[in-house]
Amino acid sequence: MLLLDGTLGADIVPFLTQLQEDSLACTIMMYDDWIQKHASCGDHHHDHPDGIIYVRVSPEIAYNRIKKQARGELSITLDNIESVYTEKEKLFIANKNSPKTLQYLPVLVLNGNIDFQTDFAQYYNHLFYIKRFINQLDEKKQIALGIYKEKVQHRHCC
């Protein structure tokens, strides 16, 4: 299981949709949903995550994106976004205030400042890194279970 999260203004829905369409052999859950389920469920062992994907967006860009989408009055301020950004940085980067089950997990940090609606190359580049991250986690899990896959060596002629 992977947890996917982003600061406000990070459009992580396209990544989630594409990854689910690719039907990867893992469950991907939004961080907030996992925390809510974790807090309300007595048995936490059945859904232990293997890693975290964090789409990081600077507060200024997030504010401008939210303002553009709102097309009117905003109930959120730049200060609110900066506060959430700081908390996410403490949680995912500095590893402070994390639940114990998340403290030693690998974190893939992606640049969410990119406009994915216009920069498709970066969008697919991020998908590549997400898939590679998932494969690396799977390999580590298999090694821990004692499953060793020999990598196929490519023959070079001449």
Buried (B, 14 or more C-beta within 10 A) or exposed (E): BBBBBBBBBBBBEEBBEBBEEEEBEBEBBBBEEBBEEBEEEEEEEEBEBBBBBBBBBBBBBBBEBBBEEEEEEEEBEBEBBBEBBEEBBEBBEEEEEBEEBBEEBEBBBBEBBBEBEEEEEBBEBBBEBBBEBBEEBBEEEEEEEEEEEEEEEEEEEE
